[in-house]
Amino acid sequence: MSPKILALSGSLRTDSFNQRLVRLAARMAEANGSAVTVISLREFDLPLFDEDLERERGLPDDAVRLKDLFKAHHGFLIACPEYNSSITPALKNAIDWVSRPRQGERPLECFAGKVAGLCAASPGVLGGLRGLYHVREILCNIGVHVVPKLVAVNAAHESLADDAGLSDPHRGRLESMVRQLCDTCGALHPN
């Protein structure tokens, strides 16, 4: 059975550099034999995480739908824009909602034992690298194995001209990270 990977970007903007990057990485994962589901967080109506809201109304329908997608996949391919040197509010909010256990679920069941590959694209010199460290720390703390290679694409306005292309050496680094993700998912989840 091929590894199932959920691919998403922490950006809500339709044609952001990170949306382009995650679509390209998803195609690479498919070429490596993985079954990939690409989603946009924009498709999910998630209020800001609020335990009072959760207590009064339960998990929002779209949080349940997103949670079910996370549960159904062996790994995650996440393109993480950097907002003020950290994680985007949209991505953090999605992780917070998905992390909430439903009745009968183990805590962090959607994340425990899963694998993630992280990348970022930015017009800046560091390519979103500072934000990747924060995303990695959050995911590791909730039981996700993050593959060692982090890919930060700097000068994204030049490096990611369109969906079809990513200039070297970024392309080679992205292919290497995607291969690590696919191989690790396959090793940890052989069936």
Buried (B, 14 or more C-beta within 10 A) or exposed (E): EBBBBBBBBBBBEEEBBBBBBBBBBBBBBBEBEBEBBBBBBEEBEBEEBEEEEBEEEEBBEBBBBBBEBBBEBBBBBBBBBBBEEBBBEBBBBBBBBBBBEEEEEEEBBBBEEBBBBBBBBBBBEBBBBBBBBBBBEBBEEBBBBBBEBBBBBBBBEEBBEEEEEBEEEBBEBBBBBBBBBBBBBBEBBEE
